[in-house]
């Protein structure tokens, strides 16, 4: 998160975020979905915090409850109860995604400050202590630092995941006062996938006059999970949530996320449609010219994606195949989002 914005600095007084005097200082909310092994790793780190155990609690929000996850949580709850650390298991029956799970979690939690992270992170031992310290100036929220370890030549998916390190505000490592969450209504549950729900909360906080501090020494490690072949194709569905965010916070979206449509994608799609249309209309020279333009633009897209990336043959094949399809899928989901949320999002 950048330093306090001039337009929100004077308005921050509108949203009181004073410290609460209760003994319980902070609640950790962790949404999870059928990843007990990763959750166990996260819980192991959360139970080893330098913050005194009676000063924090952990709320695990099981979005699609399963026995393995419940058993992991109950095991850790029993093991740390004597220390004064409370660990709650909260089953989310509706399975509406991480935004809804986090809402259920912070509303169930008891502390005046909520720390958000994910089940696949490994919080540093000082994470909670330093996150709380970042709020000492009266800020309503703080964004910690996310570290994504990568190999020297990452795959496209791994490099994309590392974008978390540059995020202004991400729920893999965020601290928000309960008063601020109440003021903005928490997360928008229309974000049913793990995409842009954190930016929506950030923009809502800024719009309410809140100041979001930086907490660079509040660190979580976020290893990249293995992904199936062609995962970038499925990720194009996230474009519909870009449209939702744009419809709600147009100016902030343009300023902080994207300034315009993906022109290269539209050029690739246009060349392909002209080639097909010209061939159907019996205009071979136009069809051939348009096809060559499509090939040149697609090759350029492939080359750009491959810069500094893994040269494993399987990855190269994946990148070649997905580079031909991504522009069309991205445009489809952008237009679908624009129609769904009735916004001019191209």
N, C-alpha and C positions, 0 to 999 in steps of 0.2 A: 504494500500500500504506500502511496506517495505521502509526502508531508501534508499537513492539514491544508485543504483547499481554501482559498480566500473566501469563496462564497459560502462555505460551511463553517468557517472558523467563528464568525460572529453568531451564527445560528446555533452553535453547539449548546448554548445555555438553555435552549428550548427543550432539551431532553435531559433531565437530571439523571446523573449516573453516579451518585454518591456511594461510598462503600457501605456495606451492610455489617452490622456488628455481631451477627450470629457466629457461633463456633464453627459451623460448617462453611468453609470458604468457597468451595468450588465443586461442581458436579461434572464428571466426564461422561459425555453421551457418545456412544459408539453404535451406529447402525451396522447390522450384519445380515448376510443372506447365505446360509448353507456353506460356510467356509470355516468349520470348527478348528482346523489346524492353524490357519492364519489368525483367527481370533485368539487362540491359546497363546500364540507368540506375542500378540498385542497386549493381552491381559498380563502376561508375565512381565512386560516392561512397565505397564501401568501400576502394578502392585509393588514395584521397586522404586517408586518416586521418593525424592528427598523430602517432600512435603509430608508432615506428620499424618499418619493414616486417619486420625480422627478429624482432620481438616478437609478431607475430600471423600467423595463417593463415586462409584462407577455405575452407570446405567447402560446395560446392553439391550439394544432394541432389535429383536429378532424378527426381521421382515419376511415372514414365511416360516413360522416356527418349525423346528425339527428337533428330534430327540438328542442328536449328537451335540448340537449347539447348547441346548439347555443343560446337558450333563457337564459340559466344559465350564459353563458359568457357575453352576451349583458347586462344582468341585472347588473353584477358586473362592467362591463366597464362603464356603465352610472353612477353607484353609486360612483365610485372613480375618475371619470374624473376631477372633480373640484379640487381634491387634487393634480393633476398633475401626477397621475398614469395611464399609458396607458396599456390597456388589449386588445390584438388583438385575434380575432377568425380566424383561418386559416383552411378552409376545405381541407382535403386531399382526392381527388376523387379516386385515384388509389387503396386505401386500401391495402397497401403493408406491413403493419406491423410497429412496433415502430421504427425500424432503419430508414426507409424511412420517417416516420413522423417527427422524430427528425432532419433529414437532412433538410427537408422543413422548420422546425421551426428555426434552427439556421441560415439558409440562409436568412430567412425573417427578423430575428431580427436585431437590429441596434447597440447593444452595443459591446465593444471589448472583453467582457467576457460573456460566456454562462453558466448558471446554469441549470443542468438537474435534473428533478425529475419526479415522476409518479403521476397519478391522484388519486391513493389510499394512498398517503402519507399525513402526517401532519407536515410540516416544523416548526421547532422552530422559535420563533419570531426573534431571533438573527441569523438565518441561513445565510442570504445573507451577512450580515455585517461580520460574522466570516469566511465565505467562501472567501470573497474578501481579508480579512486579511491574509489568508493562502497563497495568491499569492504575497504578498509584497516582498518576497525574489527573485522574478523573475521567479518562477516556471511556467511552461506552463499549469499545471493542478493541481487539488487538489481533494482528495477523502474525503468526509465527513463521519460522523458516522451514521449508520442506527440502530435504536432500534426497535426490534420486540417483543412486549409484548406477553407472552405465559402463559397459565394456568400451575399449578404444574405438571399435567400429560397431555401433549399435544397429539394431534393426530399425526400420521405419517406425514400428510400433513403440519400441523402447525410446526412441528419440522424441516421439510425440508425447509419451507419458512424462518425459523429463520437463515438459512445459510447466508442470506444477512448481518447479523451482522458481519460475519467473512470475507466477501468479501473484496479483496484488492481494487477493483474499481468497483462501480456499478452505473448505470445511475439513480438509485433512489436518489442519492445524490452525484453529481459530478460537478466540475467547470472546464471549459476548455477555454483557450483563443481562440479567433476566428482565430488568426494567426496559431495556432497549428492545428485547425480543417481544415483549408484550406490546410496546408502543407501535411496532411495525407489523404485528400479527404473525411473527415467526416466518417460516418458509412457505412459499407458494407451492401447494401440493399438486399443481398442474405440471410441475417439473417431475415427471414420473421416472426419469432416468437420472443417473449421476452426471448431470451436465448443466451448467449455468445456474443451478439453484443457489450456489454460493455467491455468484456474481449478483443475482437478483437480491439476495439478502444484503450484500454490500451496498448496492445502489439504493435500496430502501432505507438503510441506516443513514447513508449520506443525505438522502432526501429529507430525512427527519431532523437533520441538524446534528447528527452524531459525529464525533471524531473517532477515527479508527487509527490506533497507534501501531507502530511497528514493534515487533518483539523478535529481533534477529537471533537472540540467544536462546529462544524457546524452540527447540529443534525436534522434528520427527524425521526418522528415516522412512523412505517410501520405496521399498524394492519393487521392481516391475514384475508383475505376475506373468507367467507364460500365457501366450495367446494362440488361438487356433489360426490356421492358414487363412488368409484373406480377411483378417479381422477389420482392416480399414474400410471394407465395404459396409459392414454392419455399423460402423461408427458414423457413417453418413446420415443415419437417422437422427443424429444429434442436431442436425441443421434446423429441425422444426422447433427445437427449444431456443435456438438462436433467434428465431422469429418471435417467439413469446417474449424473450428478454427485450428485444428491440421494440416490441409493441408497448412495453411498460416503461422503458427508460431510454427513449430514442436518443436524447442528447448525450447522456453518459455512455451509451453503447458506441456512438460514433466517435466520441473522444477517447475512450479507454480500450475499446476492443477492435472495432473495424470501421474504416472510413468509407467503404463502398463495396459493391458486389464483386464476386470473383470473376473478373472480366475474362481471364484465360479459360475458365470452364465454359462460359457462354460462347466463346469463340470456337472451342473444340466442338461443342454440341451443334453450333450453327453450321460448321463445315461438314459435319457428318450428315445432317439433315439435308443440306443442299446436294451432297453427293448422292444420297439415296433418291431424293426427289428428281434430280436431273437424270439419273439412270432410268427411273420409271417413266420419265417423259421422253426418253429417246434422245437425250443430249449427251453423248458419250464424252465430248471434250470438256464440257462443264463438270460432268460427274468425275472425270479423271482429275481435273484441276482441284476440285473441292476435296477429293480423297487424299491428294498429295498434301494439301494444306492441313487436313485432319491428322495425317501421319506425322507431319513435321511438328505440329503443336503438341501432339501426344508424346512424341519422342522427347521433345524439350521438357515436358512435364515429368517424364520418367527420369531423365538425366538429372534434373533438379532434385528429385526425391532421393536419388542415389548418392548425392554428394556426401561424403564422409560416412556412408552407411556400410553395413555388412556386405561382403562380396561372396557370401555363401551362395551356391548355385540355387538352392531352394528359395532363398530370399530374393535373388534376382528374378527368378521366374514369377514369384508372387508379386513383385513390384511391377513387372511388365504387364501382367494380367490385370492387376487392379488399377494401373494407370489408365487403361483403356475404358474402365467402367466408372471410376470415381466421379468424373465431371458430370455424367448423366444422373447418377444417383444423388449427388449433392444438389443439383438443380431441382430434381424431383422433390426432395425433402424440403428444400427452401420454399418452393412454391406451395407445397402442401401446408407448411407452417404458416405461410402468408395468408392462405385461404382460411385455415383453421382459426387464426387469431385476428383476421380481418385487418391486416396491416400491409403497407407497401414495402415488402421486404424482398428485394431481388438481388 
